[in-house]
Amino acid sequence: MLVRFIAVSIMGMSIVELSLSWAEYHFRQTPVSIPEVVLWGIVFLAGVVILIMAKTVADWIADKLE
């Protein structure tokens, strides 16, 4: 459950950061920073992967803590 919460939090954080950066670029009339968008896109995809593999990641963490 905690792994799923962390994955959704990572995804939410990346969506908020992408929307805030888009709003900043939109209102200041400046071009969008492609590296920033790519970075937050990768963070979002990492959250999706962790969410898909939540059971495996939780079992791996439990094994490491024992």
C-alpha positions in Angstrom: 0.0 0.0 0.0 2.8 2.4 0.9 4.6 1.6 -2.4 1.4 2.5 -4.4 1.0 5.7 -2.4 4.6 6.7 -3.2 4.1 5.9 -6.9 0.9 7.9 -7.1 2.6 10.8 -5.3 5.5 10.8 -7.7 3.1 10.8 -10.6 1.0 13.6 -9.0 4.2 15.7 -8.3 5.3 15.4 -12.0 1.8 16.4 -13.3 1.8 19.4 -10.9 5.3 20.5 -12.0 4.5 20.1 -15.7 1.3 22.1 -15.4 3.0 24.9 -13.3 5.9 25.1 -15.8 3.4 25.2 -18.7 1.5 28.0 -17.0 4.7 29.9 -16.3 5.8 29.7 -19.9 2.3 30.5 -21.2 1.9 33.7 -19.1 5.4 34.9 -19.6 5.3 34.2 -23.4 8.6 32.3 -23.4 9.4 29.0 -25.1 8.9 25.8 -23.2 12.1 24.2 -21.8 12.3 20.8 -23.5 14.8 19.2 -21.1 12.5 20.2 -18.2 9.5 18.6 -19.9 11.5 15.4 -20.7 12.8 15.2 -17.1 9.3 15.4 -15.6 8.0 13.0 -18.2 10.6 10.5 -17.2 9.7 11.0 -13.5 6.0 10.4 -14.4 6.9 7.2 -16.3 9.0 6.0 -13.4 5.9 6.4 -11.2 3.8 4.4 -13.6 6.3 1.6 -13.7 6.5 1.5 -9.9 2.7 1.5 -9.7 2.5 -1.4 -12.1 5.2 -3.4 -10.3 4.0 -2.4 -6.8 3.7 -5.9 -5.5 7.2 -6.9 -6.7 8.8 -3.7 -5.4 7.1 -4.2 -2.0 8.3 -7.8 -1.8 11.8 -6.7 -2.7 11.9 -3.9 0.0 10.5 -6.4 2.5 13.3 -8.8 1.7 16.0 -6.1 2.0 14.6 -5.0 5.4 14.7 -8.6 6.9 
